[in-house]
Amino acid sequence: MWTYDFFQETDLPPDCVWAPLSEIESWPAFDSKIRKIEMMRPPSEGAIYYLEAFSGKRHRRRIAGFFAPSRFEDVSRLPLARVHTTYSLFQRPRGTFINVRVEYRGFLSLVWGPILGPLYVKRLTRFTSLLLDHARSLQQLEKSPAIGESVSSSPEEASPKDEVSAAT
């Protein structure tokens, strides 16, 4: 098995991160590398979806875990190996701690992991940043006053940068 973890902290609550993560068909709206998503049924454990990248590659994925708002897992296949990707969201006093784990499992995992793993982790790191940007914009839309409501601004509303760290 080949495993890689990376971690990200954000001031957003888990529900705000979970919303765009669990709305799989909306991923192309905030990630320009994804052309389209086809869901075979609503997101849930066991559901199959196809992710089509702008490169033309079409990836079949199965949702292996769907536990709102704390864990999303999916699995894709390679010859003689599987790639398990897990997003775990942990409530913290000032937001959410996110652990993203990539595991290459199976007979050829020690071949595929070192070859494909670093590029996949790089793409997931980018996707996670875009996901958090999208979650933040959705949260700001919810906080926006309706037409006719008064608007007040305070310095406390400025949001800190999300931080990324990694471990192998």
N, C-alpha and C positions, 0 to 999 in steps of 0.2 A: 504494500500500500504506500502511496505517496500522498502526503498531507501538507497543506499550507493554511495558516490562519492569518487573517488581518482584522484589525479592530478599528472602530471609528466611534467617536463620541460626538453627540450633538445635544443642543439644548432643547430640541423638539421632544415631546412626549411620545412613547411607543405607538399610540393610536395614530398620530400624525405620520409616522414613518410607515406603519402597517398599511394605511389606506392606499397609497400608490403602489406599494410592493405587491399587495394582494390583487390589485386591479390589473392583471397581467396584460389584458388587451389594450390597456392605455400606455404601455411602455414605449411604443413608437412615438408617442406625443412628446416625450422628453428625451429620448435617446435616438439621435439621428443615425446611428449605426444599425438600427433595427427597422427593416422595411415594413414588416407586418407580423402579427401574431394571429394564429388560428387556434381557437379553443374548441375542443370536441364536446365539452360540457362546462358548466360553471366551475370556477376554481374550487377544488376540494381534493382531499387525499385520493390518489388513484387517477385523477383526471389527466388526460393527455393534451399537450399543446404543441404546436409547431411554431418555431421562431425562425423567421426568414430574415437574414442579414442583407444589407445592400450589396454585399459581395456576391450574392446569388445563392449562398449556402443555406440549406433548410435543415434545421435541427429539430429532431423529435425529442420531446422531454415529457417525463411523467412526474407529477407532483407526488412526492413521497411523504410529505408532512405539511399540514396546513392548520396551524394552531394560532388563531387570532388572539391577541396581537403580539405573539411572542416568537413564533418560529415558522419559517417557510423553507421547505426542502424540495429540491427536484433532482432528477436523475436523467442522465443521457448516456447513450451507449457508444463505445468504440469497439473495434475488433478485439475480442478477448479481454475487455475491461469496461468499467462503468465510471462515470464521473458523478459524484454526489456533491451538490452545492447546498449549503445550509446557511440561512440568515437567522441568527438568534438575536432577539431584541430584549434587553434587560432594562427595567425601570431604574433610574438613578434619581437622587434628590433633585438634580438640576437637569434632567433630560433622559437620554437613552444611551446606553452602551450597546454597540452593535458588534457582534462577532460573526465574521463571514469565514466559513470553513470550506475548503475544497479538498475532496478526497478522491484519488484515483484508486479504484479497487479492481481486483481480478488478476488473472494470470499475467497480463502484460502491463500492469499498473506501474511497475518500476521502469518500464520503457516509455510509456505514454506520459507519465507524470513529469519527468524532467524535460521531455521534449515539448509538450503542449502546455503543461501547467503554468510556467511563468507568463506566457502570453495570455492565457485565460484569466489568471489572477490580475494582470494589468487591466484587462477589459472589465473585470468585475469591480476593481477599484474605481475605474471611471464611471461605470454604471451606478455604483453606490453614491458617488458624489452627485451625479445627475439626479438620482432618486431623492436625495436629501434636498437639493435645490428645488425640485418640483414639490416636495412635501412642504417646504417652507413657503413657496408661493401659494399653495393651496390654503395653508394656515392663514396667510396674510389676507387672502380673498375672504375667508370666513370672518376675519376681524374687521374687514372694511365696512364702514358705515353704509347703511342703505341710503338711497336718494332722499334728501331732505334732512338727514341726521347731521348733527354737528360733529366736527372733527377736532380732536385734540391730539397733540403730539407730545411725547415725553422722551427724554434721553434713555430711559430704562428699556424702551421698546427695541432699541438697536440690538441685533442678534449677533452673538459671537461666532467666529469661524468654527466650522466642524474640524475636528482633529483626527488624523489617521495614524495608526501605528501597525506594525506587522511582526509576525513571529512565524518561524517554520517549525 
